[in-house]
Amino acid sequence: MSERIVFLDRKSIIADIRAPAFAHAWIDHDKTGPDEVLARIQDASIVVSNKVKLPGDILAQAPGVKMIAVCATGTDNVDLAWCRANGVIVSNIRGYAVHTLPEHVFMLMLALRRNLLGWREDVRAGLWEKADQFCLFTRTIHDLHGSTLGLIGLGTLGRSVRRIAEAFGMKVRVAEHKNAATVREGYTAFDTVLREADVISLHTPLTPETRHMISAREFGLMKPSALLINTARGNLVDEAALIEALESKRIAGAGFDVLSVEPPREGNPLLELDLPNFILTPHVAWASRDAMQIMADQLIDNIEAFVARAPRNVVS
């Protein structure tokens, strides 16, 4: 029997996607709006989505769907509870960003610790030309070596960030779950990490429990010299509290690759935050060409495994 595979947001990945090794029809849509989802998946047996939302009430009207192949690691766009209850397999992509995202983390971290944007502003303003010596001392520089990195989340990406941090000579503290009753061996209490870290990097999925896990209270615990790096999900951080922390100099800076709503069609206050100690990139930490090709290859591996009745990378 031929499988009917529908990719709802093909434009979200730049890579060569090989044809699955079984009889199939493959339909690509560059993008899919919420009001287009049902019509496009109604006759599908396998649905591929990167970020298109697949709620249970829509999936219930597409009884032919047997698998959702998420072309990403995060699965918060899929109603997992509905899928579990109705026997729909959900597979995701794992480990594809193990190099690209940690490199992005350190790009942000280095730029902020060494005040890259501030130096660029001063050079453009002609301050170097007016200096009475060979260099400028208008900005502060801090080394990564000897500083403390607080990791919140120790999955594949968190472990990769830890390896790079240790190569830089950083001390690494891994945070226990927020509000945990006990602290596991090798972990440090969440609040203690916030108090001790010079840089905090988030690598945890977005769940009801982790939503706004960093807000005004947490900023109040951090060092005034601390940086916050978020390449995970925008809603892990209360954006209003972040702006207050930056503008009041409660923390020293932040590097974000994510926002609470993406793309920010109706704007976002962080887009207007013109500070040399805040860097915002457009959710591209994952998106090196190398990583996207790994993602595309793994996507087909997942689909072929499902059709062979040996599903892999299943999200429980």
Helices and strands as residue ranges (DSSP letters): E 3-7, G 10-12, E 24-28, G 34-36, H 37-41, E 46-49, H 56-59, E 67-70, H 80-85, E 89-91, H 100-113, H 116-124, E 148-152, H 156-167, E 171-174, H 190-196, E 199-202, H 216-221, E 227-230, G 234-236, H 239-247, E 253-256, G 269-272, E 278-280, H 289-307
